[in-house]
């Protein structure tokens, strides 16, 4: 059998099983699979190097299905490569199946979860960048849909890939001209997409995506790319290709065929040998030279060197940069990603000591998070830092990183109204709510230099999504250098047997509460002060104990964050079964420019307001 005949038959088999799987499931996107079946057949039959028995082989090529709704295509490609039984395709979208409606890492051959469109190219760029850094020769292929190329994040990624000379990144644009509800922006005009990628500096080839000779030529050029540019194949295709009543027809997106329709479609596809398989080229197995370090080693490297004196005032953002640089000395997996604010977040300190692992992503936060997710799939530990407010722009990418079980660390500086004169557009006041809404996330909000320095190594050791909130203003050092901290912990800073009420704070408001404590103490009123530096998970045990030991069964929470979804709500949830009250002091309005103290007072979360609140309660 010649190559052309073999590719045609294997593409027909892909179409057959995409139809069978979706019809069995009663839902799915068969026509989106069918437009890319010819491309997939040539790629996997001839160019894709992958050891299906060892998906973790660091030298495997990577395949990112950015158009995640075409998941049956992905599953069928790997089934025909021996990665799973063909019959398993009939479990598509079932509750206990690893073949979900959109791919996730439950499927061992999926790098990440895809399906929120416009994110795959950023992830692929992160993977390709990791390969460059590790001097690995594998290629990263990203299959894009033309509908998702209306997303700005795609072009952020295109810009990034050109800037970093990712000639090991190969994008395939499946231009079938039909979106979910209508024609795509440029229909099947592949010249429009070619012009755009060319303008971003990519090597571009435009082809008929159903002409096997043209597909073969395109992949041959792409995989041998001698330039230092990323490569894109713009493929003109037809949605539903291979079945006349589906081909190029609107109204079939996301629709499985009924029994009679399936029978008609399979009859039109014709007889095909169900035993046809891909024989993927297997790359050599070389263990990754960069190994994960023991947690104790990472902790010891920084904690033993911390020397902040209580007479000092230092910004927690400044400590972040210093300690991250030190952590990078002993852990080569740590990368720092910046959005052109490194001199404000102080991630520039990491750049000074580890320039090869500092990735400037410029002002493109969505792509920055996608790149970080891609890096994490390769075992890197990426720290993404920018202003807390700007992370909200990339919340969908953060959400998808969490769905992908990615190991990404986020650091949001300039949190809250305490930033002062920059004004409300720069104030991160919804960040705790944003990260807190995602399952299995960690949120840390240190109040001083020592707690920041001690919590950062814990973020490195923790696997998953974690968020550290840092401050713009300098704050006094509260803790001795030998103080221990933990994820899920807190610190009781002031307590006595005469405490009337417990006041819980984090970050800048800890210092306001301590000022209020002194005023109240001079008036004969004692309060318990808790630094709740771990917002999620929260220290329920300490909160409950404090309630039991204070006269008033009430906790006052004070936070530089909007009222809903912040520290107060986490405290409220923690003590919900304790028959107690939570009085939330938080930011309840849009702020303005001013000094830190003016703004804290205007928001009602300054020391004098805390004093007033305590007095009113008791």
Secondary structure, DSSP 4 states (H G I P E B T S, - for coil): --HHHHHHHHHHHHHHHHHHHHHHHT-S-HHHHHTTHHHHHHIIIII-B--TT-TT-TTS-EEEESSGGGHHHHHHHHHTTTSS-GGGGGGTT-TT-S--SS--TTSTT-SS---STT-HHHHHHHHHHHHHHHT----EEEEEETGGGGSHHHHHHHHHHHHTT-TTEEEEEEE-SB-SSSB-TTTT-HHHHHHHHHHTT-EEEEEETT-HHHHHHHHHHHHT--SSS-EEEEEE--TTTT-TTTTT-TT-TT-PPPHHHHHHHHHHH----TT----PBPPP----SS-PPPHHHHHHHHHTT----TT-EE-HHHHHHHHHHHHHHH-TTEEEEESS-HHHH-THHHHHH-GGGEEE--S-HHHHHHHHHHHHHTT-EEEEEEEHHHHGGGHHHHHHHHHTT--EEEEEESBSGGG-TT-GGG-B-SHHHHHHTSTT-EEE---SHHHHHHHHHHHHHS-S-EEEE--SS-EE--S-TT----TT--EEEE--TT--EEEEE-THHHHHHHHHHHHHHHTT--EEEEE--EEES--HHHHHHHHHHSSSSEEEEEEEEESTTSHHHHHHHHTTTTT-EEEEEEE-S---S--HHHHHHHTT-SHHHHHHHHHHH-
